[in-house]
Amino acid sequence: MKRQAWLDYIKFIAMTLVVVYHTPPRYDSAHEAALFNMGAPVFFFAAGYLFNIAKQKNFFTFLRHRARQILVPYTTFFIIFYALWLVVGRRMAGPEEQAIDVLTPLWQFVQGTPDVVLGPFWFLAALFTMQVIYYPIKRYLSGHWPLVVALLLSVGLLVMPDVPWFRYWNLDKAFLYVPIYAFGNCCRPLVEKFDFATPARSLLWIALAVLGLGFLIVAPLNIDRDVAYVLAPEAVILVLPLYTAVCKWLEDRCGTSRIAQTVAITGITYLALQNYLIGVIKIVAAKLLGPAVLDDSILLKIVIALVVMAVLYPLAIFIERYLPFLLGKGYRRARK
């Protein structure tokens, strides 16, 4: 498939919002829910759009391919940061972190929930689980039926019993967000129409986005939190037409962006490193300007997030080119 610049813009904007979300200070649950859902879940949409089952000979070929792209970086980055956590991380984080048993991160790694060492990698675990679930659905169902099944799996969380094993490898989040993945995959002809070609189409995308964002902001404060949580992916789907149209507009106006393309390609590195860089900046800012400097400054939150995006850029390129084995890639492929 020919590389499409609008997908790079989608991933760039989504990654920026992920970094903003993880940068202190944190705000009320409603605005945090909207910010989060405009970031990480959008990557599921892009992954679904790019998934082509016709290119996969069978399930095991597909599984091997995804394991190389997802489980290899999941493992390599965990090993690096677990070692750093054992040596310096626990002491730097404070008493609560020191109280954590040294084997806890290893157990979390096996479970696919590396919260202590590499929290943002919940996304990789959920994506892998989601794709394993979605493959047979797509293989045996045609048309929009995979999307229907995905919606049923997601809404089914409302009646799913709360059992610990359902969190292994973020199975619960895979169920939750699989409609977004299925939407990107099953509705590709519709996605092609997400643009500002006509005023009526533009107004429709804006209206849907207002409904979706309105739900994400208002629902956590006015309805049952579990219901709001389960219905959030459907609200994200309502925003995706405008999200995509804006990125296609950027492609038309600006063409291919090397920065956006690089961030899109090196997204796993950004995901792995951003929290640690945010933590370093937070420590330095607190020492220079006082511990309360990050308590209530939206502007500073955005500035720090943009600094993190900029600082990680050359580091992500370096890893992509010279340490591609961390990402499950070969040197030749990384230097193309």
HELIX and SHEET records of a PDB file:
HELIX    1   1 ALA A    5  HIS A   22  1                                  18    
HELIX    2   2 SER A   29  ASN A   37  1                                   9    
HELIX    3   3 ALA A   40  LEU A   50  1                                  11    
HELIX    4   4 ILE A   53  LYS A   55  5                                   3    
HELIX    5   5 PHE A   59  ARG A   66  1                                   8    
HELIX    6   6 ALA A   67  LEU A   71  3                                   5    
HELIX    7   7 VAL A   72  LEU A   84  1                                  13    
HELIX    8   8 TRP A   85  GLY A   89  3                                   5    
HELIX    9   9 ARG A   90  ALA A   93  1                                   4    
HELIX   10  10 PRO A   95  GLN A   98  1                                   4    
HELIX   11  11 THR A  104  GLN A  111  1                                   8    
HELIX   12  12 ASP A  115  LEU A  118  1                                   4    
HELIX   13  13 GLY A  119  PHE A  121  5                                   3    
HELIX   14  14 TRP A  122  TYR A  140  1                                  19    
HELIX   15  15 TRP A  145  VAL A  155  1                                  11    
HELIX   16  16 GLY A  156  LEU A  158  5                                   3    
HELIX   17  17 PRO A  164  ASN A  170  5                                   7    
HELIX   18  18 LEU A  171  CYS A  186  1                                  16    
HELIX   19  19 ARG A  188  VAL A  191  1                                   4    
HELIX   20  20 PRO A  199  ASN A  222  1                                  24    
HELIX   21  21 ARG A  225  CYS A  254  1                                  30    
HELIX   22  22 ARG A  258  ILE A  265  1                                   8    
HELIX   23  23 GLY A  267  LEU A  289  1                                  23    
HELIX   24  24 ILE A  298  TYR A  322  1                                  25    
HELIX   25  25 PRO A  324  LEU A  327  5                                   4    
HELIX   26  26 TYR A  331  ALA A  334  1                                   4    
END                                                                             
